[in-house]
Amino acid sequence: MDDPIIQMNSVTTTYEGAAHPVIHDIDLAIGKGEFVIVGGPNGAGKTTLLETIAGLLPIISGSVTVCGLDVMKSGPEMRKKLGYVIQNFDFDPYTPFTVEEVLLIGRYGLLGFFRRPGTEDFAAVDRSLEQMGITDLRKKHIGKLSGGQQQKVLIAHNLTKNPDVLLLDEPFSNLDLATREHVCDILCDVADAGITVVIVSHAFDALPKRDVRVVVMKGGSVVLNKIVPSEQVQETVRQSSEDSNA
Ligand SMILES: Nc1ncnc2c1ncn2[C@@H]1O[C@H](COP(=O)(O)OP(=O)(O)OP(=O)(O)O)[C@@H](O)[C@H]1O
């Protein structure tokens, strides 16, 4: 692939104190504006793959670049180009931030901590709220929202950064089927706009409205990596996860 936005070459990573590497020898190239589903059974290494791309884990061997930046050498610069929606994040009911404030915090990396938000920052917040269909939640306290609403706010928070790459770990886990379809449509639009979207989902059941790169993991390795048309995505994820369980 010419000029991939995410490039992994023979990557092996581990967690501190873990007896063995958790993902092994991963080669992966993902292009600008691709929509990627990473599937596979529990414990396969999907979250570890995202954390490795985000530069959060020590790489034992190999190399990872995002937007041409080595994630180990240029972590802070690289992370300005990256949005990361982590798995199962649950806000305390008394978290003292409104939705608007949570989204503005998404701009702080760009603002610098001491600059007051300006028109452009509020415009980015407006856009993200609108994109996620949650403009009505703007003044609500984040901790008082439902799990699904909080999930949408976290995606919106990451979109306000205008990232080049958006990583999402099980973003559908708190959502009912209609909302999963809706969020999947939004994320397809995000990818169509040129942002590379990588979603970890162990039971992906929405219907994306575009071609998708399906990556299936098992035991820390990639066992399938191919681009499939929309209507084959669910079956491909299910089938290869089952095959790899056999
Ligand atoms: N912080 C950690 N320290 C040590 N080992 C870990 C840590 N986090 C995960 N692991 C191990 O790494 C392996 C892969 O875990 P990972 O969370 O990447 O899998 P997953 O495919 O995302 O699973 P799930 O679908 O259950 O979220 C598992 O064997 C797990 O026990």
The ligand as a Tripos MOL2 file, in Angstrom:
@<TRIPOS>MOLECULE
LIG
   31    33     1     0     0
SMALL
NO_CHARGES

@<TRIPOS>ATOM
      1 N1         -2.6750   -5.0100   31.8190 N.pl3     1 LIG1
      2 C1         -2.3890   -6.2720   31.4670 C.ar      1 LIG1
      3 N2         -1.3340   -6.9350   32.0000 N.ar      1 LIG1
      4 C2         -1.0300   -8.1910   31.6360 C.ar      1 LIG1
      5 N3         -1.7360   -8.9070   30.7150 N.ar      1 LIG1
      6 C3         -2.8030   -8.3070   30.1600 C.ar      1 LIG1
      7 C4         -3.1810   -6.9630   30.4960 C.ar      1 LIG1
      8 N4         -4.2830   -6.6340   29.7610 N.ar      1 LIG1
      9 C5         -4.5620   -7.7200   29.0050 C.ar      1 LIG1
     10 N5         -3.6850   -8.7230   29.2430 N.ar      1 LIG1
     11 C6         -3.6790  -10.0420   28.6080 C.3       1 LIG1
     12 O1         -3.4810   -9.8750   27.2150 O.3       1 LIG1
     13 C7         -4.2590  -10.8070   26.4770 C.3       1 LIG1
     14 C8         -5.0460  -10.0530   25.4220 C.3       1 LIG1
     15 O2         -5.9450   -9.1510   26.0840 O.3       1 LIG1
     16 P1         -6.8050   -8.0760   25.2840 P.3       1 LIG1
     17 O3         -7.5260   -7.2670   26.2980 O.co2     1 LIG1
     18 O4         -5.9300   -7.3990   24.3150 O.co2     1 LIG1
     19 O5         -7.8040   -9.0290   24.4970 O.3       1 LIG1
     20 P2         -9.1700   -8.6560   23.7400 P.3       1 LIG1
     21 O6         -9.1480   -9.4290   22.4680 O.co2     1 LIG1
     22 O7         -9.3180   -7.1850   23.6450 O.co2     1 LIG1
     23 O8        -10.2450   -9.2640   24.7200 O.3       1 LIG1
     24 P3        -11.7600   -8.8250   25.0680 P.3       1 LIG1
     25 O9        -12.5980   -9.1090   23.8520 O.co2     1 LIG1
     26 O10       -12.0940   -9.7170   26.2030 O.co2     1 LIG1
     27 O11       -11.7480   -7.3620   25.4640 O.co2     1 LIG1
     28 C9         -5.1280  -11.5500   27.4830 C.3       1 LIG1
     29 O12        -4.5340  -12.8150   27.6920 O.3       1 LIG1
     30 C10        -5.0510  -10.7050   28.7290 C.3       1 LIG1
     31 O13        -5.1060  -11.5050   29.8750 O.3       1 LIG1
@<TRIPOS>BOND
     1     1     2 1
     2     2     3 ar
     3     2     7 ar
     4     3     4 ar
     5     4     5 ar
     6     5     6 ar
     7     6     7 ar
     8     6    10 ar
     9     7     8 ar
    10     8     9 ar
    11     9    10 ar
    12    10    11 1
    13    11    12 1
    14    11    30 1
    15    12    13 1
    16    13    14 1
    17    13    28 1
    18    14    15 1
    19    15    16 1
    20    16    17 2
    21    16    18 1
    22    16    19 1
    23    19    20 1
    24    20    21 2
    25    20    22 1
    26    20    23 1
    27    23    24 1
    28    24    25 2
    29    24    26 1
    30    24    27 1
    31    28    29 1
    32    28    30 1
    33    30    31 1
@<TRIPOS>SUBSTRUCTURE
     1 LIG1         1 GROUP 0 **** ****
